[in-house]
Amino acid sequence: MALYTIDPYTTIVQYNEALQALRNNLIPVKEFVSLRAPYHWYLDLPYAPLLVNYDAIEKGQLRYVVTKVKPIRAQDEYLLQRRESNANDLWKYVENEPLREAREAKYALFFNAASFESLKNISKNIPGAKIYYFGKFRDNKFRIALCTHPLIKSFANANSFLIEKDNTSKGFRKLGGAEGTQGNQGNDYRKVGFFEADLNYRIFKQKDYLVKYSETPYFLDGEYYPVKFQKDQDQKGNRFAF
């Protein structure tokens, strides 16, 4: 992965024009957003940009970038387009509904789902609680699920726990590493994007990054509620198939 920002040298209008030009020329591109000031946007490109000034991301900053939410429908594409008027509303671009719920909740758990049936069965035991499914990551090593109900600890296999937020414990972290190892902001999962960033850094080892969409499939009361996804261009096949 090679991330480049043109933000110091362009306006947001020019950024959007450059992004559209890349798409028009069929250049594969992914958008990332930094969680640290000045909150630059980065483009994951197969080679350094041509004809524009740019900065490559510093290695130490990779742990503080997350992917932009991917739109499902045309209206999502419009709402998620970068705008000057939304420049200070970072959450609109990096949080979908499950991640916003996790940030606002007192408890949240990323865990590795064993199977489709296991998630259905778990959801039967936690009435009214959604279990979101993000799909497969790290060469299918992880099937990422997220739940914000504390009872998930009683029904998910403890060996499947990945990153946990629990504000009844010191530092808003129980799993995922020692407190303070991300710096001053790192151990507070109430901040936009940091719960996800820890998953990328500690679990995926920055060899993969969480991909999230404007809608997410979920399990509720023993039923599965899928989303009609556009074809995922990040990998062959369907990310959401078990």
Secondary structure, 3 states (H helix, E strand, C coil): CCEEECHHHCCHHHHHHHHHHHHHCCCCCEEEEECCCCCCEEEECCCCCCCCCCEECCHHHHHHEEECCECCCHHHHHHCCCCHHHCCCCHHHHCCHHHHHHHHCCEEEEEECCCHHHHHHHHHCCCCCCEEEEEEECCCCEEEEEECCCCHHHHCCHHHEEEEEECCCHHHCCCCCCCCCCCCCCCCCCCCCHHHHHHHHHHCCCCCCCCCECCCCEEECCEEECCCCCCCCCCCCCCCCC
